[in-house]
Amino acid sequence: MSTDRYLKFAAPVLDEATIAGVADVLRSGQLTSGPWVRRFEDALSAFCDGRPVRVLTSATAAIEVALQLAGIGPGDEVITPAQSFFTVLNMIVKVGATPVFVDCDLVTRNLDLRQVEAAITPKTKAIMPTHWPGSLVDLDALYALARRHGIRVIEDAALVIGSRWKGRRVGAIGDLVSFSFHPNKNMTSVEGGALVLNSDDEAKRVEALRFHGITHLPDRTRDVAFPGGKFNLADVFARIGCGQLEQLPDFLAIRRALVDRYFERFATDPACVLPPHPQSDDGQSWNMFSVLLPLARLTITRRQFRDALEARAIGTGVSYEALHLCTLGRRYGHGDGSLPVTERIARETVTLPLHAAMTVADVDRVCAAAAEILAAARR
Ligand SMILES: *Cc1c(COP(=O)(O)O)cnc(C)c1O
């Protein structure tokens, strides 16, 4: 066994000022949604060039509420990449709609817009793309397509807060955009998510959808006109989110320097497929560094590769399994071989450690370990 410090593949960084701020919130007696939620929403709105933003308990909640806000339900189709997290499948099914899966690019992992266009039917109500670290979905082409067909877009931006498209931040442009503040993401509120909206009317509707469907009447009683959920964020979490948003540029700079080091040092034999190579001033953020293993040229499985890193005190993840091949996903018309790029990524991908508590020396340790394990397993 290794005596090195265990390196998680993802981890948050919380500063003492934020921790002290949480203690202040706890002492204030105002624990659930209150002034810190409004401050967090105002800060996120400023971050998104003034568009309305509402926070919720997770990106999963934000996506469910976005689907409801767009009026999507039984009989409707939503086009989404099969190379994404379970959230997108689950929430489409949960609102009663049908997921229509498309394939993606091998390197950027973003959905293939030609396949999206080909999948559009009279029942299509929305496109729900997932943005990948290192390369955003082409927002010009995506919105041109959506406008041409009169359909809505719900961007799953869980992994990419801070990324820019032609100088504008993700969330500052577009239709509905959701962010995640899970501890594995670029910034955290422990659990939490946000939805960027088009108008104050949409924001009002989200306030009802996230809190029991309640609206307030002039006589100070309440009404419920549609079934809302219980997805309001607590002030304790919003306080953490405020502290983290201020530090986001620093976190992203650290992640970027670590990724630059990965690209400098990541030499394996046989070679892995790497993420898109960073260009200076490309505006991309880096939440994950995921590589594809050359399994056909190795004597070991992915499981054995991950176990060998684990034995060297290096954590890894799988991002992501193929949604159309999970038990729920198979109900929607797909089987093995139908989305080959997604399936290859699902078989070969390994997410290596990348987070703002790491150093360049940690990256070197991962690169050396991966090179050694792969060289020893060459066919
Ligand atoms: C993490 C993640 C989600 C879900 O975020 P939660 O805040 O945990 O609900 C959704 N989509 C993608 C691509 C993610 O990585």
The ligand as an SDF file (V2000), in Angstrom:
LIG
                    3D

 15 15  0  0  0  0  0  0  0  0999 V2000
  -23.4270   17.0290  -10.9350 C   0  0  0  0  0  0  0  0  0  0  0  0
  -24.2160   17.0450  -12.1840 C   0  0  0  0  0  0  0  0  0  0  0  0
  -25.6130   17.1870  -12.1700 C   0  0  0  0  0  0  0  0  0  0  0  0
  -26.4150   17.1720  -10.8940 C   0  0  0  0  0  0  0  0  0  0  0  0
  -26.0810   18.1570   -9.9880 O   0  0  0  0  0  0  0  0  0  0  0  0
  -26.7330   18.1260   -8.5100 P   0  0  0  0  0  0  0  0  0  0  0  0
  -26.5430   19.5090   -7.9940 O   0  0  0  0  0  0  0  0  0  0  0  0
  -25.9610   17.1070   -7.7210 O   0  0  0  0  0  0  0  0  0  0  0  0
  -28.1600   17.7620   -8.6570 O   0  0  0  0  0  0  0  0  0  0  0  0
  -26.2670   17.2900  -13.3720 C   0  0  0  0  0  0  0  0  0  0  0  0
  -25.6180   17.2250  -14.5360 N   0  0  0  0  0  0  0  0  0  0  0  0
  -24.2790   17.0550  -14.6030 C   0  0  0  0  0  0  0  0  0  0  0  0
  -23.6100   17.0100  -15.9300 C   0  0  0  0  0  0  0  0  0  0  0  0
  -23.5460   16.9560  -13.4300 C   0  0  0  0  0  0  0  0  0  0  0  0
  -22.2220   16.7470  -13.4950 O   0  0  0  0  0  0  0  0  0  0  0  0
  1  2  1  0
  2  3  1  0
  2 14  2  0
  3  4  1  0
  3 10  2  0
  4  5  1  0
  5  6  1  0
  6  7  2  0
  6  8  1  0
  6  9  1  0
 10 11  1  0
 11 12  2  0
 12 13  1  0
 12 14  1  0
 14 15  1  0
M  END
$$$$
